[in-house]
């Protein structure tokens, strides 16, 4: 097995880990904070989320011999960041995270449930994802109105990265963020590494399970994870000609999500963007050996997990507009792709539009979030229009 390791796989695996982490750690922290996590709890959640995708990215490719890279649910974190905290605080959010993990695990066991999720019209699913991302994608523009001196260099670096290589956009934005943070942010006297310190608390939290948490957070978190990450992640592997079974991968990522959820970590899922990096020729000429790139990325994530404490403390000391602005920049490509997919069928534009508007509004009716109502309204309108067209 070790003989199949190549320099190309090592390089692409490390690059994928760096890009995957820098592109979305701010989104994860924003999601946990929005759900009511303290600095210490956010550091713990980030640690276990990073460790979880690292271990999964090592084990699954080693077993399947497929570059089945695993990532945290970036769309799920964006949904949490755009949502209001539950009445029970972060403990109730942890209960919802556990319920979401159970749903992913059941999907890997009960095949009809997976088919039911896949039966949601793709434009409606894309509209749901776009609605979830939209509010956070406004953050860079809003930051321009409040902290222009801090956010404009970050946006400029992001644009330079996009024009050079889209994979360099967020790493360059992170570099600019660090520069403006240490130059332009007034540090309070005696500022330390925050409550989390260098090592986060590794103990689990006591979850609170409620019907509102299940319906308003767990279900939409499950839907955006499946529609925004798992389904595209499987499609990337299929596009590159790899053979694999979906159900075992769903069971294993669902089980991993269930193990880390009590610590406040967001769910695990199949990666799409980093999987595309590690499935192509840049990861090696021989497709049968590219799984090593995913294993190396997993090792990189395990190392990065131990930076959760200082990363969280740094983010806590920075202005919140700067952190959410960074997160919004990372999500713009995903927003563009989901909007393109939502309105790909000229004959069915109203249903995706309704789903997008209801989801993006952030409304809550009868304790149920707009993400759920958006899917329900979109699917119903889709089916009604389809019935009239057939009639």
N, C-alpha and C positions, 0 to 999 in steps of 0.2 A: 504493500500500500504506500509506504513512504517513498518508494522508488518512483511513484507517479507524480510526486511533487515537482513543480517546475518554477523557475524564477518568475515567469509571467503570472502564474497563479498567486504567488506570494505578493507580488506588486499589486495586482488587481484586487486581491482580498483586503489588503491593508488600506488601499484607496477607497474601497467600498465602505469599510468600517468608518473611516474618517469622514467621508462624505455623508453617509447615513446618519452619523451622530451629530455632526455640526449642522446639518440641514434641519434637524427637527428636535433637538434637546430643548430649545426654547419653547416649542409648542407643547411638549410634555409638561414642562414646568408651569406654563400658563394654564394648562388644563387642570393640573392638580391644585394650583393655587385658587383658581376660580371655583373649584368644588369645596373650598374651605380648608385646604391643607396648610398647616404651619410650615415654616422654613424647614424644620427638622423632619416633618412628615413628607414634604416634597422631596427632600434629599433621599429619604428611605425609598420612596416610590421610584425615583429616578435610578437609584442603585439597583433595585431588583428588576426593574424593566430592562435596563441595559444588560445585567447579568443573565436574565432570562433569554433574551434574544441571542446572547453570546453562546450560552450552553446549547440552545436549540440549533444554532447555526453550525455548531461542531458535530452534534450527535446525528441530526437528520441527514446531512450530506454523507457522513461516514457510513451510515447504514444503507442509504438508497443509492449511493454513487451518482447522485444527481446534484447539481448546484442549487439545492433547495434552500436558498437563503431565507432566514426568518428575521422579521423586524417587529418593532412595536407598532401599534395601530396609530399612525399619524393622523388619519381622519378622525379616529375616535378621540384622540387628545384635542383636536381642533373643535370637535363637538362639545367636549367638556369645557373648553376655554370660552366658547360662545354661550354657555348655559349658565343659569343662575344656580347658586348653591342650594342644595336641598335643605329642608327645615331641620333635619337632624345633623347637619354639618358634614364633615368629612367622614365620620363613622358611617353615616347613611350612604355616602358615595362609595365607600369600601364595600358595603353590602351589595350595592349595584354592580360593582366590578366583579364580585364573586359570582353573581347571577349571570352576568354577561359571559364569563368564562364557562359556566355550566352550559349555557346555550350553545357555545361553540363546540364544546365536548359532545353534547347530545347530537349536534349536526353531524359530527364525525361518526356517530354510532347509528343514528336513525337516518337512513338515506333519504326517505321522503321529505324530511325537514330541509335538507340541502336542496332538493328539487323545488320545494316551495319557495325558498329564498331566491333561487335561480329563476323562478317563474315571474318574479317582479319584472315588468318591462324595463329593458336596459335604459331607455331615455328617462324613465321615472327614477330609477336607481341613481343615474348620473345627476339628475336634478336634485335629489336628496343630498348627494355629496356636495354639489355646488352650493346649496343652501346652507349647509353646515360650515363650509369654508368661507363663505362670502363675508360674514361679519368680521372674522379675523383678518381677512385680506384688506379690509378698510383701515387697519391699524397703521400701516406706514403713512397713509395720507393724513390721518388724524394726528399722528406724531409730528408731521411737517408743520402743523398749525400750532403745536404746543412746545416742541423742542427741536426747531429746525436745525440749530447748530450741531446737534448730536445725531439726528437721524439722516440728514442729507449726505454726510460722508459714507454712511453705511449703504444707503441707496445707490450712491455713485459707485462704490466698490462692487455692489451686486450687479449693476448694469455692465461694468467693465468685465466682470466674470462671465456674464451671459454672452457678450459679444466675442469673447475669446473661446470659452468652452463652458457649456451650461453646467457641467459638473463642478466647475470652479466658482460658480456664483456665490453659494453660501459659505464656503471656506474663506473667500476674500471678504465677504460681508462680516464674517466673524472676526477676521483680522482687523477690519476697520472699527468694529464694535469695541474690541480691546483697546485700540488706540484712543478712541474718543472717550472711553470709560476712564482710562488712567490720566488723560489730559484734561477732559472737560467736566468730569463729575466731581463735585465737592464731597470728599470723604468726611464723615463725621469724626470728631476727635475720639481716638481710642477705638476706632472701628476694627473689629476682629473678623474672624472667618464666620461669624454668625453662630446661631444656636447649634447648627448641625456640625460645626467644626470640620475637621478633615475627614473624620469617619462618621457616617450616618448611623443612627440607631438601627440595629438589625432586628429588633423585635417586632412581632406582628401587632396589628391594631385590633380592637374589639369592634366587629362590624355590627351595624344595625340594619335589619331587613324590613323594608316597608313596600307596600304595593305601589306607592308613588315613585319610589326609587327604582323599582323594577320596570314600571311602564314608561316613566319619563327619562330614565338614564340607561338602564340595562338593555332594553329592547332597541332603541335607536343606536346605541353604542355597538350592539351586535350587528345591526343592519349595515351601518357605515363601514364596520370592519370587514364584513363579508363582501359588500359591494365595492368598497373603495380599495381593498388590499388583497383579500384572499382570491377573489375571482380574477382580477388582473394578474396577480402573481402566478396563478396556475396557467393563465394564458401565455405569459412570457416563456415559461418552461416548455409548453406545447409548441410555441412558435419556433423554438430552437431545436425541436425534434426529440425532446427527452420524454421517455415513457415513465409514468409513475401512477400511483393510485391516490386519488384525492382523499378518500375517507380516512386512511391511516394518518395522513399528514394533518388533517383537521383534528383528529383525536389527540394527536401528540401536542399540537400547538394549544388546543383547548385545555389539555391536562397541565401543560406548563403555565398557561394563564391562570388556571385555578390554584396552582401552587404559590404563585407570586401575588395574586390578588389580595390576600389578607394583609399584605405589607403596603398596600396602596399603589400597586403597579398596574399600569394599563395593560390591555390584552396583547398577546402575541399573535402574529399572523404571517402568512407568506409575504415575502417582499416582492415588489414589482420593479422599482427603479434599480436597486442594487442587484437584484437577480438578473436584470438585463445586462448589467456590467459584467457579471461573472459567468454568464451563459454564452457570451460572444467570443470571437477569436482573440480578443485582447487578453483573455484569461488562459490562452494556450491553444495550440493548433489542434490538439486531439480533444474532441468533445468529451470523451470518456474520462478524461483526467481533470476536467474543469471543476469538479466537485471540491477539489482542494482549495480553490479560491474562496468558496463559501466557508470551509473549515478555518482558513486563515482569518477571514473576516470575523468569525466567531471568537477566535483568540483575541483579536483586536478589541472586540466589544467587552470581553471579560476584563481586559486591562483598563479600558475606559470607564467601566463600572466603578472603579475605585476612585474616580475623580468626582463622583456625585456630590460629595460634601463641599469641596471648594467651588465647583461649578454652580451649585445652588446658592451658596453664600455670595458669590460674585453677582449672580442674577438678582439676588435680593437687594444688594446695595445699589444696583443700577436703577434709574427711573423706570417705572412700570411701562411707560409708553415706548421706551427703547426696546424692552424685551418683547412686548407684543408686536412692535414694528418689525423686529427681526423675524418673529414667527410668521407674520403675515407675508413677508417677502418670500419665505420658503414655500408658502402654499400657493402662490400665484400660478405657477405652471400647472399644478393640480386643478386649480379652479378653471383655468382656460380649457384644459382637457375635458373636465366634467361638463362644462357648458357646451362645448362642441358636441359631446356625446348626447347631451340632453335634447338638443334641437336638431338631431341628425335626420329625423323623419319629418319632412314638410307637412305630411298629412296629420301628424299627431304632435302639435306644438303646445296646445292648450293644457294638456295634462301635465307635462313636465314644467310648464310655466307656473301652474297652480302649486305643484309640489315645491318648486324653488321658492316662490313667494311666501308660502306658509312657513316653510322651514326657516328661511332667512329672517322672517319677522321676529322670531324668538318668542312668539305667543305661547301662552299656556292656558288650556281650557280644561276645567274639571281636574286639575292637577296633572294633566298629560301634556307633554311638550309638543311644540310645533313640528318637530321632526316626525313624530308618529302620525299626527294629523295630516301632515304633508303627503306622506306615503299613502295613507288611506284615501285622501281626496284625489290624489293623482291616479291611483290604480282604478278607483271607481269611474272617474271621468274617462280614462283610457278604455275601460271595458264598455262603457256606454257608447262612446264614439265608434268603437270597433263593431259593436252590435248593429248600430245604425248603418254603417258602411256595408256590412254583409247583407242587411235587410234591403 
